[in-house]
Amino acid sequence: MASDPRTLMAVHAHPDDEASSTGGVLALYSDQGVRTVVVTCTNGEFGDAPGQIKPGEDGHDEQAVASLRLAELHQSCKILGVSSLELLGYHDSGMPDWEFKDRPGAFCNVPLDLVAERIGGLIELYRPQIVISYDDKGMYQHPDHVHAARAAQAAAAQSGIPAKYYQTAMRGSDWRKVWQALRELGAEVPDPGEFTAEQRSQMEEAEQRITTTVDIRPVLERKREALFAHASQIQESWFSKLPPQIAAQTFGRESFVKVSDTTGTAVPEDDLFAGLR
């Protein structure tokens, strides 16, 4: 509908994902008057408890962790200027190699069509021109990220409402710069030489698929502040130790892969709303 306000919807798996992969575009477009909607699928029960206590260890209370993480999520969204936060309330599934993911109530075990129906209802409500989620075939195969991505893409396609659907993307070349800078500071970080040839090939292919890169340097400090709002999960973050020029070069942009587009806008793009303004 022509009268629908410009709206961006980001579908995420856990509290803190909104800041790490889309914090820049949420803040940037909010400043431009775009209505921004964050959908968070789980409550993040399997994050760290205070004191970095891991799930399954003494002192880890799933509900207390969820309450804390949801409070942090609200603060992060406030910092980013998010217009509406929608909580689906599913239970965190945990990491791929944890047995928690086998629980019947884990988010990854909720039928995909049921999740897609709920996300579809929110798409009907907000009528976003842009929907963003993850790459379900990317290197990070957290079961909740994969499930959220598949449900979001199905909901967007079935509704026929969004003009454009995007997947978040990471640039391996940027991460290599980050790791190099941190190693020079004495931090223990991955060495690119430790990756297999297949993993390096995957990273290169993923970077080549990027269609859209948005300059978020004007709001980079707000993205950083939103990340640190999730203090229970970020302990003495390496992000704060990066030299400013490296941080600006590598985190001063957010990258995406355009999966579907009814506008016919050519790529590469530097604006998610290209063709819609």
PyMOL commands that set and color helices and strands:
alter all, ss='L'
color gray80, all
select helices_A, chain A and resi 17-31+62-80+99-102+107-109+112-126+143-159+172-184+192-194+197-208+217-229+238-241+244-251
alter helices_A, ss='H'
color red, helices_A
select strands_A, chain A and resi 7-12+35-42+84-90+130-133+164-169+212-215+253-261
alter strands_A, ss='S'
color yellow, strands_A
deselect
rebuild
show_as cartoon
